[in-house]
């Protein structure tokens, strides 16, 4: 009898263990590209609307890289979250420790049905290796190695749906040297080859110049790779009102042929905490950008789900929305009610 009970207990533990592993290993349906749309299983179109986290390294130091943080993003209506990995944080943590942070975030996202964008969060000119700030310092070799590591590690993990290859390319009016679109294309195409050769099915995201705003070169000279998408960060001060005709010329018309995702949008008032160029505006910008994106099937994520980085979406760790937080929380939540 004792042996029989022990056997039953052992089987039960094994079953429980297998169940736990299945829960841990489960991922969301694969995202791919068809025409100018992101699609999931059965070629079902999906439009991403979500939130940008602050750097997981920063959130860990603050004590808020936890499931509660992800539950808050889910409750705001997000279906995707973007992790900005700063090169200096990647080096400081070290590859193994930083990947543990990403793994935690990916697991929480999976459990809550949130897709993940991993973003190499540098600002500047990767060709000249000159950057806007020391926190963005990287090298071409480090960037290639980062994506080789990430591609290999998340091979088969379809929750990690999108790889943003370089956050904001810019030559800073010549202060960061020169880089032509063909030169930028060559770097991006090499990254895509490395990612795919290491087994990843994540969709590569390629940003344009002017701090990831301008996609006009794509019309005549697109990236030579299939199954990719393009990025713009159309903050309100990038253009004068009326925004929509200029958005169409600068990046919107690209969305008629390829998927486009605005991985940073947001605003704050001129007197709000952290106000800076190019994000100063008001709710009229929120109305314009969400309506334009919705009308054209364009995905977006809002910067930034943090109470210190600006323009912040909440003001304290009770997730109390700020001015822009109130706007975008309501905007995101309405999609779930449609």
C-alpha positions in Angstrom: 0.0 0.0 0.0 2.8 2.4 0.9 4.6 1.7 -2.4 1.4 2.2 -4.3 0.7 5.6 -2.6 4.3 6.6 -3.3 4.0 5.7 -6.9 0.7 7.7 -7.2 2.5 10.7 -5.5 5.4 10.4 -7.9 3.2 10.3 -11.0 1.3 13.3 -9.6 4.5 15.2 -9.1 5.7 14.3 -12.6 2.4 15.4 -14.1 2.5 18.7 -12.1 6.1 19.2 -13.3 5.2 18.6 -16.9 2.2 21.0 -16.6 4.4 23.7 -15.1 7.0 23.2 -17.8 4.3 23.5 -20.5 3.0 26.7 -18.9 6.6 28.1 -18.8 7.4 27.0 -22.4 4.1 28.2 -24.0 4.3 31.1 -26.3 1.9 33.2 -28.3 1.0 32.5 -32.0 3.8 33.3 -34.5 3.7 36.8 -36.0 4.8 37.2 -39.6 4.4 39.6 -42.4 1.9 39.4 -45.3 1.8 42.4 -47.7 1.6 45.5 -45.5 0.2 43.7 -42.5 1.4 41.8 -39.5 -0.5 38.5 -39.3 -0.8 35.6 -36.9 -2.0 32.0 -37.4 -4.2 31.6 -40.4 -3.0 34.9 -41.8 -5.2 36.8 -39.4 -4.2 40.4 -39.3 -3.0 41.9 -36.0 -2.5 45.6 -35.2 -0.1 46.2 -32.3 -1.1 48.8 -29.8 0.9 48.9 -26.7 3.4 50.5 -24.3 7.2 51.1 -24.0 8.7 50.0 -20.8 11.8 51.8 -19.4 15.0 49.8 -19.5 14.6 46.4 -17.6 17.9 47.2 -15.9 16.4 50.5 -14.5 13.2 48.8 -13.5 15.1 46.1 -11.6 17.1 48.7 -9.7 13.8 50.4 -8.9 12.3 47.1 -7.6 9.5 47.1 -10.2 10.6 44.6 -12.8 7.8 42.3 -11.7 4.5 40.8 -12.8 2.5 43.6 -11.3 4.2 46.0 -13.7 3.1 43.8 -16.6 -0.4 43.4 -15.2 -0.7 47.2 -15.1 0.3 47.4 -18.8 -2.3 44.7 -19.7 -5.0 46.5 -17.7 -4.3 49.7 -19.7 -5.2 47.8 -22.9 -1.8 46.9 -24.4 -1.3 43.9 -26.6 2.4 44.4 -27.0 5.2 45.7 -24.9 8.6 47.1 -26.0 11.8 46.5 -24.0 14.5 49.2 -24.7 17.9 47.6 -24.0 20.5 50.4 -23.6 24.0 49.3 -24.7 25.6 50.6 -21.4 23.0 48.6 -19.3 23.7 45.5 -21.4 27.4 45.7 -20.7 27.0 46.6 -17.0 24.7 43.7 -16.3 26.6 41.3 -18.5 25.0 39.1 -21.2 23.8 36.3 -18.8 22.3 38.6 -16.2 20.6 40.8 -18.7 19.1 37.8 -20.6 17.7 36.6 -17.3 15.9 39.9 -17.0 14.5 39.6 -20.5 13.5 36.0 -19.9 11.5 37.1 -16.8 9.8 39.8 -18.8 9.0 37.5 -21.7 7.5 35.0 -19.3 5.2 37.5 -17.7 4.2 38.9 -21.1 3.4 35.4 -22.3 1.3 34.6 -19.3 -0.7 37.8 -19.9 -1.0 37.4 -23.7 1.3 40.3 -24.5 3.7 40.2 -27.5 7.3 41.6 -27.0 9.5 43.9 -29.0 13.2 43.8 -28.1 14.8 47.1 -29.0 18.6 47.9 -29.2 18.2 51.3 -27.7 20.9 53.5 -29.1 20.7 57.0 -30.6 23.3 58.1 -33.1 25.3 56.9 -36.1 26.2 53.3 -36.0 28.4 53.7 -39.1 30.7 56.4 -37.5 30.1 55.1 -34.0 29.3 58.6 -32.7 26.3 58.9 -30.4 24.0 61.4 -28.7 24.9 60.4 -25.2 27.4 58.0 -23.5 24.5 55.7 -22.5 24.0 54.9 -26.2 27.6 54.1 -27.0 28.0 50.9 -28.9 30.0 49.5 -31.8 29.0 47.8 -35.0 30.6 44.5 -33.7 28.7 44.7 -30.3 25.4 45.4 -32.2 26.0 42.4 -34.5 26.9 40.2 -31.5 23.9 41.4 -29.5 21.5 40.4 -32.2 23.2 37.1 -32.8 22.9 36.4 -29.1 19.2 37.5 -28.9 18.2 35.6 -32.1 19.8 32.4 -31.0 18.4 32.6 -27.4 14.8 33.4 -28.5 14.7 31.1 -31.5 11.3 29.4 -31.4 9.9 31.8 -28.7 7.1 33.4 -30.7 6.1 35.7 -27.9 9.2 37.7 -28.8 7.6 38.8 -32.1 9.6 41.8 -33.2 13.3 42.9 -33.1 13.9 46.7 -33.4 17.4 46.6 -34.8 18.5 50.1 -33.8 16.3 52.6 -31.9 17.0 56.0 -33.5 19.5 56.4 -36.3 20.7 60.0 -36.8 23.7 61.9 -37.9 22.7 64.8 -35.7 23.0 67.4 -38.5 26.6 66.2 -39.2 27.7 66.2 -35.5 27.7 62.4 -35.7 29.4 62.2 -39.1 27.7 61.0 -42.3 25.6 58.0 -43.3 23.7 57.5 -46.5 20.6 55.4 -46.8 22.5 52.8 -48.9 25.1 52.6 -46.2 22.5 52.2 -43.5 20.7 49.6 -45.6 23.9 47.5 -45.8 24.2 47.5 -42.0 20.6 46.6 -41.5 20.6 43.9 -44.1 23.7 42.3 -42.5 21.8 42.3 -39.1 18.8 40.6 -40.7 21.0 37.9 -42.3 22.6 37.2 -38.9 19.2 37.1 -37.1 17.8 34.6 -39.6 20.9 32.5 -39.8 20.6 32.0 -36.1 17.1 30.6 -36.4 14.9 33.5 -35.3 11.5 34.0 -36.9 11.0 37.4 -35.2 10.1 40.3 -37.6 13.0 42.7 -38.0 12.1 46.4 -37.6 14.1 49.0 -39.5 14.0 52.7 -38.6 14.7 55.7 -40.8 16.9 58.7 -40.2 16.1 61.9 -38.3 15.9 60.1 -35.0 13.8 57.3 -36.5 11.3 59.6 -38.2 12.0 59.8 -42.0 11.1 56.7 -44.1 11.1 58.5 -47.5 14.1 56.6 -48.9 12.1 53.4 -48.6 9.9 54.4 -51.5 12.7 54.1 -54.0 15.2 51.8 -52.2 13.6 49.4 -49.7 15.5 47.0 -47.5 16.5 44.0 -49.5 14.8 41.4 -47.3 11.4 39.8 -47.1 9.2 39.7 -44.0 10.4 42.9 -42.4 8.6 46.1 -41.2 9.6 49.7 -40.8 9.6 52.1 -37.8 8.9 55.8 -37.3 8.9 57.9 -34.1 6.6 60.8 -35.1 6.7 62.9 -32.0 4.6 66.1 -32.2 7.4 68.6 -32.8 8.9 66.7 -35.7 6.5 68.6 -38.0 4.1 71.6 -37.7 0.4 71.3 -37.8 -1.4 70.1 -39.8 0.5 66.9 -39.2 -1.4 64.4 -41.3 -0.3 65.5 -44.9 3.4 65.5 -43.8 3.1 62.2 -41.9 1.7 60.7 -45.2 4.8 61.9 -47.1 7.4 61.1 -44.5 6.3 57.6 -43.4 2.6 57.1 -43.8 2.6 56.1 -47.5 5.2 53.4 -46.8 2.4 51.7 -44.8 0.5 51.1 -48.0 3.2 48.6 -49.1 4.9 47.4 -45.9 3.9 47.1 -42.2 4.8 50.2 -40.2 4.9 50.5 -36.4 5.4 53.7 -34.5 7.4 52.3 -31.6 7.5 55.7 -29.9 4.7 58.2 -29.7 3.7 60.5 -26.8 3.3 64.1 -25.6 3.5 66.3 -22.6 2.6 69.9 -21.9 5.3 72.6 -21.8 5.1 72.9 -18.1 4.8 69.1 -17.4 7.7 67.3 -15.6 10.3 66.2 -18.0 9.0 68.3 -21.0 11.6 68.4 -23.8 11.9 68.7 -27.5 10.4 67.0 -29.5 7.5 65.8 -27.3 5.8 69.0 -26.2 2.1 69.2 -27.3 -1.3 68.4 -26.1 -4.3 66.0 -26.6 -4.8 67.3 -30.2 -1.6 65.3 -31.0 -3.0 62.2 -29.4 -6.2 62.5 -31.4 -4.3 63.1 -34.6 -1.8 60.3 -34.3 -4.2 57.6 -33.1 -6.8 58.5 -35.7 -4.2 58.5 -38.5 -2.7 55.1 -37.3 -6.2 53.5 -37.0 -7.3 54.7 -40.4 -4.2 53.3 -42.0 -3.8 50.0 -40.0 -0.5 51.3 -38.4 0.7 49.8 -35.1 2.1 51.9 -32.3 3.5 51.8 -28.8 3.5 54.7 -26.4 6.6 56.1 -24.6 7.0 55.5 -21.7 5.5 53.4 -18.9 7.6 54.8 -16.1 7.2 57.6 -13.4 10.6 59.2 -14.0 11.4 58.9 -17.7 9.6 61.4 -19.9 7.0 61.9 -21.2 5.9 59.6 -18.4 2.6 57.8 -18.5 2.1 57.5 -14.8 3.3 59.5 -11.8 3.8 57.0 -9.0 4.0 53.2 -8.5 0.3 53.0 -7.9 0.3 53.6 -11.7 -1.7 56.9 -11.4 -1.9 58.2 -14.9 -0.3 61.5 -15.9 -2.0 63.8 -18.4 -0.7 61.8 -21.4 -1.3 58.6 -19.4 -5.0 59.5 -19.0 -5.2 60.1 -22.8 -3.5 56.9 -23.9 -5.0 54.6 -21.3 -8.4 55.6 -22.6 -7.2 55.3 -26.2 -5.8 51.8 -25.7 -8.7 50.5 -23.6 -11.3 51.5 -26.3 -9.8 48.9 -28.7 -10.9 46.1 -26.3 -14.4 47.4 -26.3 -14.8 47.4 -30.1 
